[in-house]
Amino acid sequence: MNLRCKLELLTDDKGPVIDSIELDSTAGDWQVAECKIKLSGTHPLYIRYTGKGNIDLLDISFK
């Protein structure tokens, strides 16, 4: 049974969502996921989890 969850990326704690990443929260192994966002200037980055249960983030990187 796959339980889908989502990581939403925002530049403000109240939205709007600028992109999102869907994951399988029951995969058991680490998953690699990516998205491309285009911003100019300096902004905070909020990552909001939506789904059941919880997940762990091993690494986050920016290019």
N, C-alpha and C positions, 0 to 999 in steps of 0.2 A: 504494500500500500504506500503510494507516494503522497506525501504531504507537501504541497507547494507552499513556499513562503516567499517573501519579497523583501529586498532591501531597497528603500527609496532614498534617493539623494536629493538634498535640498540645500539652498543657500540661506534659508531662514527657518527658524524652528517651527514656524506655522505654515510653511509652504510658499510657493507652489513646488510640486515635485518636478525636478529638472530631468530626471531619468530614474529608471528602476532596473533591478536585476532579479530575476526569478531563480529560485534554488529549490532543490529537493531536500527538505529538512530531515529525512529519514535515510539519506544515502549512506551514512556510517563512515565513509572515508572523506578526506578533504576534497573539496571541489574548487576548481579554478573558474572564476567568472570575471567578465570585464564589460565595461561599457565606455562609450566615448561621450564626453560632455565638452561643450565649448563655452568658455567664459573668458571675459577680459577683465583685467583689474584684480584686486584682492578681495576674496570673499571667504566667509566661514563655510565649512562643509559639514552638514548634518547627515547622518545615516540613520534612517528610521526602519526598524524591523517590523514587519507585519506578518502574522501567521501564528500557528499554534506552537507551543514549546519554546525552545530557544536554540540559538546557534552560537558557535565560537568563531571569531575572526582570527586567523593565524597571521595574516599579513595584508597590508594595504599599500599600494604604491601608485605613484603619479608619474606620468611621462610627458 
